């Protein structure tokens, strides 16, 4: 449901696995700051980060090539990376475009053309710090949306989200964080 909300023309939706990656709540969510949902250190949405030995439960889907430029623009704070995933319904590997963690310099250079005025329009007028930070906590409403989506996908997906998602420090799992908060 959430994937279709962001990309209405998607097709071939299915679940799969991506080896060698984990999620990290390390990207300041500018949209949630704008909406008033992100406060204090609770500013983060999650990104995919390389982590040997880890595996992510992922949603795989196709997007019409005509919609790819808009998708790339919308995900400009992330770095597009070609990866090989395994779909549950296929024996052959699937080549997929993953939007992975990036850094401030790449976003300024590639998405904003090095123009600080463009950066200010998209980010700076709402938030003045680094976009990628190791001290962040999840935006509560965003985290709950993710938890609900993974719960709908089944027990394995929910457990994977709790155990293979980490705070900005890259060490504290989401499960550990939530247990400490309760």
C-alpha positions as CSV (number, residue, x, y, z in Angstrom):
1,X,0.0,0.0,0.0
2,X,2.7,2.5,1.0
3,X,4.8,1.7,-2.1
4,X,1.8,2.3,-4.4
5,X,1.1,5.6,-2.6
6,X,4.6,6.9,-3.5
7,X,4.7,5.2,-7.0
8,X,1.2,4.7,-8.2
9,X,2.1,3.0,-11.5
10,X,4.3,0.3,-10.0
11,X,3.8,-3.3,-11.1
12,X,5.2,-6.8,-10.3
13,X,5.1,-6.1,-6.6
14,X,6.6,-9.0,-4.6
15,X,8.7,-9.6,-1.5
16,X,12.3,-10.6,-1.5
17,X,15.7,-10.5,0.2
18,X,18.7,-8.4,-0.2
19,X,22.0,-9.7,1.2
20,X,24.7,-7.5,2.7
21,X,22.6,-4.5,3.8
22,X,20.8,-3.2,6.9
23,X,18.6,-0.2,7.6
24,X,19.9,2.8,9.5
25,X,17.9,5.7,10.9
26,X,20.6,8.2,9.9
27,X,19.0,10.6,7.4
28,X,17.3,13.8,8.6
29,X,13.7,13.6,7.3
30,X,13.2,17.1,6.0
31,X,9.6,16.4,5.0
32,X,8.8,15.4,8.6
33,X,10.4,18.5,9.9
34,X,8.2,20.5,7.4
35,X,5.1,18.7,8.6
36,X,6.0,19.2,12.3
37,X,6.5,15.5,13.0
38,X,10.2,15.6,13.7
39,X,11.6,17.2,16.8
40,X,14.7,17.1,18.9
41,X,16.9,14.1,17.9
42,X,13.8,12.3,16.6
43,X,14.5,13.5,13.0
44,X,15.5,10.3,11.2
45,X,14.1,8.3,8.4
46,X,15.9,5.1,7.5
47,X,18.3,4.3,4.7
48,X,20.0,1.2,3.4
49,X,23.6,0.8,4.5
50,X,26.1,-1.9,3.5
51,X,26.5,-4.4,6.4
52,X,28.2,-7.7,5.6
53,X,26.4,-10.7,7.1
54,X,23.1,-8.8,7.2
55,X,20.0,-9.4,5.0
56,X,17.0,-7.2,4.5
57,X,13.4,-8.2,3.8
58,X,12.5,-5.9,0.9
59,X,9.7,-5.0,-1.5
60,X,10.6,-5.4,-5.1
61,X,8.6,-3.8,-7.9
62,X,8.9,-2.4,-11.4
63,X,8.5,1.2,-12.2
64,X,7.7,2.5,-15.8
65,X,10.9,4.1,-17.2
66,X,8.9,7.3,-17.8
67,X,8.5,7.7,-14.1
68,X,12.2,7.0,-13.2
69,X,13.3,10.6,-13.4
70,X,10.6,11.7,-10.9
71,X,11.6,8.8,-8.6
72,X,15.2,9.8,-8.8
73,X,14.3,13.4,-8.0
74,X,12.1,12.4,-5.1
75,X,14.9,10.2,-3.6
76,X,17.7,12.6,-4.4
77,X,19.0,12.6,-0.8
78,X,19.8,8.9,-1.3
79,X,22.3,7.2,-3.6
80,X,20.9,4.9,-6.3
81,X,22.9,1.6,-6.4
82,X,22.3,-1.5,-8.6
83,X,22.1,-4.6,-6.4
84,X,21.1,-8.2,-6.8
85,X,18.1,-9.3,-4.8
86,X,16.2,-12.6,-4.5
87,X,12.4,-12.5,-5.0
88,X,10.4,-15.0,-3.0
89,X,8.6,-16.1,-6.2
90,X,11.7,-16.6,-8.4
91,X,14.7,-18.9,-8.4
92,X,16.8,-16.4,-10.4
93,X,18.4,-13.3,-8.9
94,X,16.7,-10.0,-9.7
95,X,18.7,-6.8,-10.5
96,X,17.2,-3.9,-8.6
97,X,17.8,-0.3,-8.0
98,X,18.3,0.4,-4.3
99,X,18.2,3.9,-2.8
100,X,21.1,3.7,-0.3
101,X,22.6,6.0,2.2
102,X,24.6,8.9,0.8
103,X,26.2,12.0,2.2
104,X,25.7,15.8,2.3
105,X,28.4,16.5,-0.3
106,X,26.9,14.2,-2.9
107,X,23.4,15.7,-2.4
108,X,24.7,19.2,-2.8
109,X,26.9,18.4,-5.8
110,X,24.6,16.1,-7.7
111,X,21.0,17.0,-6.7
112,X,21.6,20.7,-6.2
113,X,24.3,21.2,-8.9
114,X,26.6,22.6,-6.2
115,X,24.3,25.6,-5.8
116,X,23.8,26.5,-2.1
117,X,20.7,28.5,-3.0
118,X,19.1,25.4,-4.4
119,X,20.1,23.5,-1.3
120,X,18.6,26.2,0.8
121,X,15.3,25.9,-1.1
122,X,15.1,22.2,-0.6
123,X,16.7,21.7,2.8
124,X,18.3,24.8,4.4
125,X,15.2,26.8,5.0
126,X,13.8,23.9,7.1
127,X,17.0,22.4,8.6
128,X,20.5,23.8,9.1
129,X,22.6,20.8,10.1
130,X,24.1,17.8,8.4
131,X,21.6,15.5,6.6
132,X,23.4,12.3,7.6
133,X,24.0,12.0,11.4
134,X,25.0,9.2,13.7
135,X,23.2,10.6,16.8
136,X,19.6,10.5,15.3
137,X,16.5,8.7,16.5
138,X,13.6,7.7,14.3
139,X,10.7,10.1,13.7
140,X,8.0,8.4,15.7
141,X,5.2,8.6,13.1
142,X,7.5,7.4,10.3
143,X,8.8,4.5,12.4
144,X,5.2,3.5,13.2
145,X,4.3,3.6,9.6
146,X,7.3,1.3,8.8
147,X,6.4,-1.1,11.6
148,X,2.8,-1.4,10.4
149,X,3.9,-2.0,6.9
150,X,6.3,-4.8,8.0
151,X,3.7,-6.3,10.3
152,X,1.3,-6.6,7.3
153,X,4.1,-8.3,5.3
154,X,4.2,-11.0,8.0
155,X,6.2,-12.1,11.1
156,X,9.5,-12.6,9.2
157,X,9.3,-9.1,7.7
158,X,8.5,-7.5,11.1
159,X,11.3,-9.4,12.9
160,X,13.7,-8.4,10.1
161,X,12.7,-4.8,10.5
162,X,13.2,-4.8,14.2
163,X,16.5,-6.7,14.1
164,X,18.1,-5.4,10.9
165,X,17.3,-1.7,11.5
166,X,19.6,0.4,13.6
167,X,19.6,3.8,15.1
168,X,22.0,6.4,13.6
169,X,24.8,4.9,15.7
170,X,24.7,1.9,13.4
171,X,24.9,-0.4,16.5
172,X,21.6,-0.2,18.5
173,X,18.9,-2.3,16.8
174,X,15.4,-0.9,16.6
175,X,14.2,-3.8,18.8
176,X,16.7,-2.8,21.5
177,X,15.7,0.9,21.2
178,X,12.0,0.1,21.5
179,X,12.5,-2.3,24.5
180,X,14.5,0.4,26.3
181,X,11.8,3.0,25.5
182,X,9.0,0.8,27.0
